[in-house]
Amino acid sequence: MPGNSYGEQFRVSTFGESHGRAIGCIIDGCPPKLPIDLAAIQTELNRRRPGSSPHVTQRREPDSVEILSGVFEGQTTGTPIAMVIFNQDAKSKDYDNLRDTFRPGHADFTYQQKYGIRDYRGGGRASARETAARVAAGAVARALLQQQAGVCVRACLVQMDDITIPFKEWQEVNQNAFFAADSTYETQLSERITELRRAGDSCGAVVQAVASGVPAGLGEPVFDRLDADIAKAMMSINAVKGVEIGAGFAAAAMRGSAHNDAMEGDQFLSNHAGGVLGGISSGQDIIVRLAIKPTSSIRQPQATRNTAGDATTVSTTGRHDPCVGIRAVPIAEAMLCLTLADHLLRQRAQCGSPV
């Protein structure tokens, strides 16, 4: 199965399945002598891990990460960094009834068509469980960006179902279980999750990620545009069905006189481009929004077919997120960190830039 790696200079490969023995990643290309704080990596994993609040899946995984190679005496050595997270709370019996049945909205049917075999336990490789490895790798990329370029990457939930959450301040994000930038919405969001659980249904969400302090000049014109790689990174996250950068789809209703980011001296007067011009970073904040579909695993009976081609119905039980968009916040941060770290190193390799 190819397609398990991302990045060129800062390259990450992930491995493992939802109900396998472990998941993990290998990072190649990380510069040597980068200080690595294992506790900081664990903090990022704790933000994403299941069972972290009553509003997400109640699978109880500590997601304790172990560094197997590439770090010595608290610093990277320049060799591949291997990290592993052992699965401890997989309940494969919850999926026995899905051995021969395709769940609507999942990758069951397409994996079977492509490979002729699939791991039906929790979705196997297609499970969002795989993203824990990305978050671990993203924490290393975050350290690189912070220490060598002063870049700050943050994200928040800006919509869940039909509830729009206005931005108040970044300090609010980690003070509530929904990663909302306004904690006063926590009660309303909690009540909606309770409604969904009782109805055996799910909802979608919108996540916004922002990178501040990004130096101008990152990105490769034409096919490897910075915004193109960001869009690819975000679309690779489970359940993401749309990506906007800057004004996004709203730009279609704007005039050029309004959308263009005019300049005055060395300052831009607006940021409708989302920090990227011609596929290259402008030095402004990079602003990305992700549209995340409703969780496919729901208790309500749905029409489907089995591997024999017979019509049937399926109701997905077990432990699932009523809204996968909540835990997508740290994942979006990780993927943006990975993309920017890769392009930072690519810029240095090609141009010898001091940024």
The 8 nearest C-alpha neighbors of each residue, nearest first, counted from 0:
[[1, 2, 3, 114, 113, 124, 14, 4],
 [2, 0, 3, 4, 12, 5, 13, 14],
 [1, 3, 4, 0, 5, 12, 13, 235],
 [4, 2, 12, 1, 13, 5, 0, 14],
 [5, 3, 12, 11, 2, 13, 10, 6],
 [4, 6, 11, 10, 12, 3, 7, 2],
 [5, 7, 10, 9, 341, 8, 11, 4],
 [6, 8, 10, 9, 341, 5, 345, 28],
 [9, 7, 341, 28, 10, 345, 344, 6],
 [10, 8, 341, 28, 6, 7, 29, 27],
 [9, 11, 6, 27, 7, 5, 26, 8],
 [12, 10, 26, 5, 4, 25, 27, 6],
 [11, 13, 4, 25, 24, 3, 5, 26],
 [14, 12, 24, 23, 3, 132, 25, 11],
 [15, 13, 23, 22, 24, 12, 16, 129],
 [14, 16, 22, 21, 19, 23, 124, 129],
 [17, 15, 124, 123, 19, 18, 22, 129],
 [16, 18, 123, 128, 19, 121, 126, 124],
 [19, 17, 89, 16, 120, 123, 121, 20],
 [18, 20, 16, 21, 17, 15, 86, 22],
 [21, 19, 86, 85, 18, 22, 15, 16],
 [22, 20, 85, 86, 19, 84, 15, 23],
 [23, 21, 15, 84, 14, 83, 16, 85],
 [22, 24, 83, 132, 14, 82, 13, 84],
 [25, 23, 13, 12, 82, 132, 81, 14],
 [24, 26, 81, 12, 80, 11, 79, 13],
 [27, 25, 11, 80, 79, 10, 81, 24],
 [28, 26, 79, 10, 29, 9, 11, 25],
 [29, 27, 9, 8, 30, 10, 26, 77],
 [28, 30, 27, 9, 77, 31, 26, 75],
 [31, 29, 77, 28, 33, 32, 75, 76],
 [30, 32, 77, 76, 75, 33, 29, 74],
 [31, 33, 74, 75, 76, 34, 30, 77],
 [32, 34, 75, 74, 31, 35, 30, 143],
 [35, 33, 74, 73, 32, 75, 36, 142],
 [36, 34, 73, 74, 37, 33, 75, 139],
 [35, 37, 39, 38, 34, 40, 73, 74],
 [38, 36, 40, 39, 35, 41, 66, 64],
 [37, 39, 41, 36, 40, 42, 43, 35],
 [40, 38, 42, 36, 41, 37, 43, 138],
 [41, 39, 37, 138, 43, 42, 38, 135],
 [42, 40, 38, 44, 39, 43, 45, 37],
 [41, 43, 39, 45, 40, 44, 38, 46],
 [42, 44, 46, 40, 41, 45, 39, 134],
 [45, 43, 41, 47, 46, 42, 48, 134],
 [46, 44, 42, 48, 47, 43, 41, 62],
 [45, 47, 43, 44, 48, 42, 329, 51],
 [48, 46, 44, 326, 45, 329, 49, 43],
 [47, 49, 45, 44, 46, 51, 62, 50],
 [50, 48, 51, 56, 58, 60, 59, 57],
 [49, 51, 57, 59, 52, 58, 56, 55],
 [50, 52, 49, 48, 53, 55, 45, 46],
 [53, 51, 54, 50, 55, 176, 49, 57],
 [54, 52, 55, 50, 51, 57, 56, 176],
 [55, 53, 52, 192, 189, 56, 320, 321],
 [56, 54, 320, 53, 52, 50, 57, 49],
 [55, 57, 319, 320, 318, 58, 49, 50],
 [58, 56, 50, 318, 59, 49, 55, 53],
 [57, 59, 50, 56, 49, 318, 60, 88],
 [60, 58, 50, 88, 57, 49, 61, 87],
 [59, 61, 62, 88, 87, 58, 49, 48],
 [62, 60, 63, 59, 48, 45, 87, 49],
 [63, 61, 60, 84, 64, 48, 44, 85],
 [64, 62, 61, 84, 65, 41, 85, 44],
 [63, 65, 84, 83, 62, 82, 41, 66],
 [64, 66, 83, 82, 67, 84, 63, 81],
 [67, 65, 82, 68, 81, 83, 64, 80],
 [66, 68, 81, 82, 65, 80, 69, 83],
 [69, 67, 80, 81, 70, 66, 79, 82],
 [68, 70, 80, 78, 79, 76, 75, 77],
 [71, 69, 75, 74, 76, 68, 73, 72],
 [72, 70, 73, 74, 75, 76, 69, 68],
 [73, 71, 74, 70, 75, 34, 35, 76],
 [72, 74, 71, 35, 34, 70, 36, 75],
 [75, 73, 34, 32, 33, 70, 71, 35],
 [74, 76, 70, 31, 32, 33, 69, 77],
 [75, 77, 31, 78, 69, 70, 32, 74],
 [78, 76, 31, 30, 75, 29, 69, 79],
 [77, 79, 69, 76, 80, 27, 28, 75],
 [80, 78, 27, 69, 26, 81, 25, 77],
 [79, 81, 69, 26, 68, 25, 78, 27],
 [82, 80, 25, 68, 67, 24, 66, 79],
 [83, 81, 66, 23, 24, 65, 67, 25],
 [82, 84, 23, 65, 64, 22, 85, 24],
 [85, 83, 64, 22, 21, 23, 62, 63],
 [84, 86, 21, 20, 87, 22, 83, 62],
 [87, 85, 21, 20, 88, 84, 89, 60],
 [86, 88, 60, 89, 85, 59, 61, 20],
 [89, 87, 59, 60, 86, 90, 58, 18],
 [88, 90, 18, 91, 87, 86, 58, 17],
 [91, 89, 92, 93, 88, 18, 94, 120],
 [90, 92, 93, 120, 94, 89, 18, 95],
 [91, 93, 95, 94, 90, 120, 96, 89],
 [94, 92, 91, 317, 95, 90, 316, 96],
 [93, 95, 92, 97, 96, 120, 91, 121],
 [96, 94, 92, 97, 98, 93, 91, 120],
 [95, 97, 94, 98, 99, 100, 93, 92],
 [98, 96, 100, 94, 95, 99, 119, 101],
 [97, 99, 95, 96, 100, 119, 94, 120],
 [98, 100, 306, 97, 305, 101, 96, 307],
 [101, 99, 305, 97, 98, 306, 304, 102],
 [100, 102, 107, 108, 305, 304, 103, 303],
 [101, 103, 105, 104, 107, 100, 313, 303],
 [104, 102, 105, 101, 303, 295, 301, 302],
 [103, 105, 295, 102, 106, 296, 294, 107],
 [106, 104, 107, 103, 102, 295, 108, 101],
 [105, 107, 109, 108, 110, 125, 104, 122],
 [108, 106, 101, 110, 105, 109, 111, 102],
 [109, 107, 111, 110, 106, 101, 112, 105],
 [108, 110, 112, 106, 111, 107, 113, 105],
 [111, 109, 113, 112, 107, 108, 114, 106],
 [112, 110, 115, 108, 116, 109, 114, 113],
 [113, 111, 109, 110, 115, 114, 108, 116],
 [112, 114, 110, 111, 115, 109, 116, 108],
 [115, 113, 116, 111, 110, 112, 117, 109],
 [114, 116, 111, 112, 113, 117, 110, 109],
 [117, 115, 111, 114, 110, 118, 112, 113],
 [118, 116, 111, 119, 110, 115, 107, 114],
 [117, 119, 123, 120, 122, 116, 124, 121],
 [118, 120, 122, 117, 98, 121, 123, 97],
 [121, 119, 122, 94, 91, 118, 123, 18],
 [120, 122, 123, 17, 119, 126, 18, 94],
 [121, 123, 126, 119, 125, 120, 124, 118],
 [124, 122, 16, 118, 17, 125, 121, 126],
 [123, 125, 16, 126, 122, 17, 15, 129],
 [126, 124, 122, 123, 106, 127, 129, 16],
 [127, 125, 122, 128, 124, 123, 17, 129],
 [126, 128, 129, 130, 237, 125, 17, 236],
 [127, 129, 126, 130, 17, 131, 16, 22],
 [130, 128, 127, 131, 132, 126, 22, 16],
 [129, 131, 133, 132, 128, 127, 134, 330],
 [132, 130, 134, 133, 129, 128, 135, 44],
 [133, 131, 23, 135, 130, 134, 24, 129],
 [132, 134, 130, 136, 131, 135, 137, 333],
 [133, 135, 137, 131, 333, 132, 136, 330],
 [136, 134, 132, 138, 137, 133, 40, 131],
 [137, 135, 133, 139, 138, 134, 132, 140],
 [136, 138, 333, 134, 140, 139, 135, 337],
 [137, 139, 141, 135, 40, 136, 140, 134],
 [138, 140, 142, 136, 141, 137, 143, 135],
 [141, 139, 137, 143, 142, 138, 337, 336],
 [140, 142, 138, 144, 139, 143, 336, 137],
 [143, 141, 139, 145, 140, 144, 146, 138],
 [142, 144, 140, 141, 146, 145, 147, 139],
 [145, 143, 141, 148, 150, 142, 147, 146],
 [146, 144, 149, 150, 142, 143, 148, 147],
 [145, 147, 143, 144, 142, 149, 148, 150],
 [146, 148, 144, 143, 145, 149, 354, 142],
 [149, 147, 144, 150, 145, 146, 354, 213],
 [150, 148, 145, 146, 144, 212, 147, 151],
 [149, 151, 212, 145, 144, 213, 148, 211],
 [152, 150, 211, 210, 212, 145, 149, 153],
 [151, 153, 210, 209, 332, 211, 150, 336],
 [154, 152, 209, 208, 332, 210, 151, 155],
 [155, 153, 208, 207, 328, 209, 332, 206],
 [154, 156, 178, 179, 207, 206, 328, 180],
 [155, 157, 206, 179, 178, 158, 205, 207],
 [156, 158, 164, 206, 205, 163, 155, 207],
 [159, 157, 163, 205, 204, 164, 162, 156],
 [160, 158, 204, 162, 161, 203, 205, 163],
 [159, 161, 202, 203, 162, 204, 158, 163],
 [162, 160, 159, 163, 158, 204, 203, 202],
 [163, 161, 159, 158, 160, 164, 188, 187],
 [162, 164, 158, 157, 161, 165, 159, 160],
 [163, 165, 157, 158, 162, 166, 179, 181],
 [166, 164, 167, 163, 157, 181, 180, 158],
 [165, 167, 180, 168, 181, 164, 157, 179],
 [166, 168, 181, 180, 165, 169, 171, 170],
 [169, 167, 170, 180, 171, 166, 181, 172],
 [168, 170, 171, 172, 180, 167, 153, 166],
 [169, 171, 168, 172, 173, 180, 174, 167],
 [170, 172, 180, 174, 169, 181, 173, 168],
 [173, 171, 178, 180, 179, 174, 169, 170],
 [174, 172, 175, 171, 178, 170, 176, 179],
 [173, 175, 171, 172, 182, 176, 170, 178],
 [176, 174, 177, 173, 182, 178, 172, 185],
 [175, 177, 178, 52, 174, 173, 185, 54],
 [176, 178, 179, 175, 325, 156, 185, 172],
 [179, 177, 172, 155, 156, 173, 176, 175],
 [178, 180, 156, 172, 177, 181, 155, 182],
 [179, 181, 172, 171, 166, 167, 168, 169],
 [182, 180, 167, 179, 183, 171, 184, 166],
 [183, 181, 184, 185, 175, 171, 179, 180],
 [182, 184, 181, 185, 186, 187, 179, 175],
 [183, 185, 182, 187, 186, 181, 188, 164],
 [186, 184, 188, 182, 187, 183, 189, 175],
 [187, 185, 189, 188, 184, 190, 183, 182],
 [188, 186, 190, 184, 189, 185, 191, 183],
 [187, 189, 191, 185, 190, 186, 184, 192],
 [190, 188, 186, 192, 191, 187, 185, 193],
 [189, 191, 193, 187, 188, 192, 186, 194],
 [192, 190, 194, 188, 193, 189, 195, 187],
 [191, 193, 195, 189, 194, 190, 196, 188],
 [194, 192, 190, 196, 191, 195, 197, 189],
 [195, 193, 191, 197, 192, 196, 198, 190],
 [194, 196, 200, 198, 192, 193, 197, 201],
 [197, 195, 199, 193, 198, 194, 192, 200],
 [196, 198, 194, 195, 199, 193, 200, 192],
 [199, 197, 195, 200, 196, 194, 299, 298],
 [200, 198, 298, 196, 197, 299, 297, 195],
 [199, 201, 195, 297, 198, 196, 299, 298],
 [202, 200, 321, 293, 294, 195, 322, 297],
 [203, 201, 293, 160, 322, 294, 321, 204],
 [202, 204, 293, 292, 291, 160, 322, 159],
 [203, 205, 159, 324, 291, 158, 160, 290],
 [204, 206, 290, 158, 289, 157, 291, 156],
 [207, 205, 156, 289, 288, 157, 155, 328],
 [206, 208, 288, 154, 155, 287, 289, 156],
 [209, 207, 154, 287, 153, 286, 288, 332],
 [208, 210, 286, 153, 285, 152, 154, 287],
 [209, 211, 152, 285, 284, 151, 153, 213],
 [212, 210, 284, 151, 213, 150, 152, 209],
 [211, 213, 150, 149, 214, 151, 210, 284],
 [214, 212, 150, 282, 211, 215, 210, 284],
 [215, 213, 282, 212, 216, 354, 280, 217],
 [214, 216, 282, 281, 280, 217, 213, 279],
 [215, 217, 280, 279, 214, 218, 281, 346],
 [218, 216, 280, 279, 342, 215, 346, 343],
 [219, 217, 225, 279, 224, 278, 342, 216],
 [218, 220, 224, 223, 225, 278, 279, 221],
 [221, 219, 224, 278, 223, 222, 218, 277],
 [220, 222, 224, 223, 219, 278, 277, 227],
 [223, 221, 224, 220, 219, 227, 228, 278],
 [224, 222, 219, 221, 220, 225, 228, 227],
 [223, 225, 278, 219, 227, 220, 218, 226],
 [224, 226, 218, 278, 228, 227, 279, 229],
 [225, 227, 229, 228, 224, 278, 230, 275],
 [228, 226, 224, 230, 225, 229, 231, 223],
 [229, 227, 231, 225, 230, 226, 232, 224],
 [228, 230, 226, 232, 231, 227, 225, 233],
 [229, 231, 227, 233, 228, 232, 234, 226],
 [232, 230, 228, 234, 229, 233, 235, 227],
 [233, 231, 229, 235, 230, 234, 334, 228],
 [232, 234, 230, 235, 231, 236, 229, 334],
 [235, 233, 231, 236, 239, 232, 230, 240],
 [234, 236, 232, 233, 231, 237, 239, 230],
 [237, 235, 234, 233, 239, 238, 232, 130],
 [236, 238, 239, 127, 235, 126, 234, 125],
 [239, 237, 291, 292, 240, 236, 294, 293],
 [240, 238, 291, 234, 237, 290, 236, 241],
 [241, 239, 290, 291, 238, 292, 234, 242],
 [240, 242, 290, 289, 239, 243, 234, 291],
 [243, 241, 289, 288, 230, 290, 244, 233],
 [244, 242, 247, 288, 287, 245, 289, 248],
 [245, 243, 287, 247, 273, 286, 246, 288],
 [273, 244, 246, 272, 271, 247, 286, 287],
 [245, 247, 271, 250, 249, 244, 248, 272],
 [248, 246, 243, 244, 245, 249, 250, 242],
 [247, 249, 250, 251, 246, 243, 252, 244],
 [248, 250, 251, 247, 246, 252, 253, 245],
 [251, 249, 253, 248, 252, 246, 247, 258],
 [250, 252, 249, 253, 248, 247, 254, 246],
 [251, 253, 250, 249, 254, 248, 258, 255],
 [254, 252, 250, 251, 258, 257, 255, 249],
 [255, 253, 257, 256, 258, 252, 250, 251],
 [254, 256, 258, 257, 259, 253, 250, 260],
 [255, 257, 254, 258, 259, 253, 260, 261],
 [256, 258, 254, 255, 259, 253, 260, 271],
 [259, 257, 255, 256, 271, 253, 254, 260],
 [260, 258, 255, 257, 261, 256, 271, 272],
 [261, 259, 269, 270, 268, 267, 258, 271],
 [260, 262, 268, 267, 259, 269, 263, 266],
 [263, 261, 267, 266, 268, 264, 260, 265],
 [264, 262, 266, 265, 267, 268, 261, 260],
 [263, 265, 266, 262, 267, 268, 261, 260],
 [264, 266, 263, 262, 267, 268, 282, 261],
 [267, 265, 263, 264, 262, 268, 261, 269],
 [266, 268, 262, 269, 261, 260, 263, 265],
 [267, 269, 261, 262, 260, 266, 263, 270],
 [270, 268, 260, 267, 271, 261, 259, 262],
 [271, 269, 272, 273, 260, 274, 245, 267],
 [270, 272, 246, 245, 273, 258, 269, 260],
 [273, 271, 245, 270, 274, 275, 246, 276],
 [245, 274, 272, 286, 285, 271, 244, 270],
 [273, 275, 285, 283, 284, 281, 272, 280],
 [274, 276, 280, 279, 281, 273, 278, 272],
 [277, 275, 278, 279, 281, 280, 272, 274],
 [278, 276, 279, 275, 220, 224, 221, 280],
 [277, 279, 224, 225, 276, 220, 226, 275],
 [280, 278, 218, 217, 275, 276, 277, 216],
 [281, 279, 275, 215, 217, 216, 282, 274],
 [280, 282, 215, 274, 283, 275, 276, 279],
 [283, 281, 215, 214, 213, 280, 274, 284],
 [282, 284, 274, 281, 285, 213, 211, 212],
 [283, 285, 211, 274, 210, 286, 209, 273],
 [284, 286, 274, 210, 273, 209, 283, 287],
 [285, 287, 209, 273, 245, 244, 208, 284],
 [286, 288, 244, 208, 207, 243, 209, 245],
 [289, 287, 207, 243, 206, 242, 208, 244],
 [290, 288, 242, 206, 205, 241, 291, 207],
 [289, 291, 205, 241, 240, 239, 204, 242],
 [292, 290, 239, 204, 203, 238, 240, 324],
 [291, 293, 203, 238, 239, 294, 240, 290],
 [294, 292, 203, 202, 201, 295, 322, 291],
 [293, 295, 201, 296, 322, 323, 321, 292],
 [294, 296, 104, 297, 293, 105, 103, 201],
 [295, 297, 315, 294, 319, 298, 316, 102],
 [298, 296, 200, 315, 299, 199, 295, 314],
 [299, 297, 199, 314, 315, 316, 300, 200],
 [298, 300, 297, 199, 314, 301, 200, 315],
 [301, 299, 314, 313, 312, 298, 302, 315],
 [302, 300, 312, 313, 299, 303, 314, 103],
 [301, 303, 312, 311, 313, 300, 304, 310],
 [302, 304, 311, 312, 310, 301, 101, 103],
 [305, 303, 310, 311, 309, 308, 101, 100],
 [304, 306, 100, 308, 307, 99, 309, 101],
 [307, 305, 99, 308, 100, 304, 309, 101],
 [308, 306, 305, 309, 304, 99, 100, 310],
 [307, 309, 305, 306, 304, 310, 311, 303],
 [310, 308, 304, 305, 307, 311, 306, 303],
 [311, 309, 304, 303, 308, 305, 312, 302],
 [312, 310, 304, 303, 302, 309, 313, 305],
 [313, 311, 302, 301, 303, 300, 314, 310],
 [314, 312, 300, 301, 315, 302, 102, 303],
 [313, 315, 300, 298, 299, 316, 301, 297],
 [316, 314, 298, 297, 296, 313, 317, 299],
 [317, 315, 298, 314, 318, 93, 297, 296],
 [316, 318, 93, 319, 315, 94, 90, 296],
 [319, 317, 56, 57, 58, 316, 320, 55],
 [318, 320, 56, 321, 317, 296, 55, 57],
 [319, 321, 56, 55, 322, 323, 294, 318],
 [322, 320, 201, 294, 319, 202, 192, 195],
 [323, 321, 320, 324, 202, 294, 201, 203],
 [324, 322, 325, 320, 326, 294, 327, 321],
 [323, 325, 327, 204, 322, 326, 291, 203],
 [326, 324, 327, 323, 177, 328, 322, 156],
 [325, 327, 47, 328, 324, 323, 329, 330],
 [326, 328, 324, 330, 325, 329, 331, 323],
 [327, 329, 331, 330, 326, 154, 155, 325],
 [330, 328, 332, 331, 327, 47, 333, 326],
 [331, 329, 327, 333, 332, 328, 134, 334],
 [332, 330, 334, 328, 333, 329, 327, 335],
 [331, 333, 329, 335, 330, 334, 153, 154],
 [334, 332, 137, 330, 336, 134, 331, 335],
 [335, 333, 337, 331, 336, 332, 232, 338],
 [334, 336, 338, 332, 337, 333, 339, 331],
 [337, 335, 333, 339, 334, 338, 141, 140],
 [336, 338, 334, 340, 335, 140, 137, 339],
 [339, 337, 335, 341, 336, 340, 334, 229],
 [338, 340, 342, 336, 341, 337, 343, 335],
 [341, 339, 343, 337, 342, 338, 140, 336],
 [342, 340, 9, 338, 339, 344, 343, 8],
 [343, 341, 345, 339, 344, 340, 217, 346],
 [342, 344, 340, 346, 341, 345, 339, 217],
 [343, 345, 347, 342, 346, 341, 8, 348],
 [346, 344, 342, 348, 347, 343, 8, 349],
 [347, 345, 343, 349, 344, 348, 350, 342],
 [346, 348, 351, 352, 344, 345, 350, 349],
 [347, 349, 345, 346, 351, 350, 344, 352],
 [350, 348, 346, 347, 351, 345, 352, 344],
 [349, 351, 352, 347, 346, 348, 345, 353],
 [352, 350, 347, 348, 349, 353, 346, 354],
 [351, 353, 347, 350, 354, 346, 349, 348],
 [352, 354, 351, 347, 350, 346, 148, 147],
 [353, 352, 148, 214, 347, 343, 147, 346]]
